[in-house]
Amino acid sequence: MKKFVLASLTAAVFITSAGCGNKVKGGTDKPSEKEKTSVTSDEETTEAGSDEELATVRDRNIVSSDIFDYEIYEGGVIITKYKGKEQAVEIPAEIEGTPVREIGFFAFEANEDVASVALPESVQTIGEGAFIDCTSLKEIDLPTGLTTIDRGAFAGCTSIAEITIPEGVQSIHDGAFAGCTALNIMTVLSRELKYENWGLEELPNLVIYAPEDSAAAEWAGAMGKFAIY
């Protein structure tokens, strides 16, 4: 199961130093797809933003298109799976007149074709393992409306060299950047964002740019990776 694999990833990153640069694979269990536009299934989901994982089960109405599978939930669209073959992916701001709010649970998992992703300003959450093992992904501009990067979101993205964390991001969870071996520059715009074991300790060439006297300056300085922007 994916959650077991991601839990193992987190343990590997933060308990031992072995294997941090290794490629991480998610599990192979997937919701079954049916030959119709809309399917309803029960799927275990995770509520982010707390120290203790809260598992819930709800009915999901997954809509299938040529490029994306998606769900409209509580007034926003969750992209549940990317099915295209493009190297440069542009996520639409709206689907069916509803704003895209989340890149969901393992939506791009192990996609080796995608080199860049453009996210609309409407996206607030990048879900658990959303881009895990996207080894060709080099460029992704995180939108200013983003508030949450869930655990393992970019784990094993071995081609990303630089990323900027927008000022509005309130939480980044365990192993979000674990195994991002090419990551050399991270700019953190928030003055309050706390570090929660993102997987940066094992990236020897990483420099973190942050405002002086910010929370990021404090924790990045403790890692020996701090620079003022």
KAPE-V88163 format. One record per helix or strand of 2 or more residues. SS is the DSSP state (helix for helix, strand for strand). FROM is the first residue (numbers start at 1). LEN is the number of residues. If there is no record, write none. Layout:
# KAPE-V88163
SS_FROM_LEN, SS_FROM_LEN
This chain:
# KAPE-V88163
helix_2_14, strand_38_10, strand_54_11, strand_68_6, strand_76_7, strand_88_3, strand_94_2, strand_98_6, strand_116_3, strand_125_2, strand_139_3, strand_148_2, strand_162_4, strand_171_2, strand_185_4, strand_207_4, helix_215_9, strand_226_3
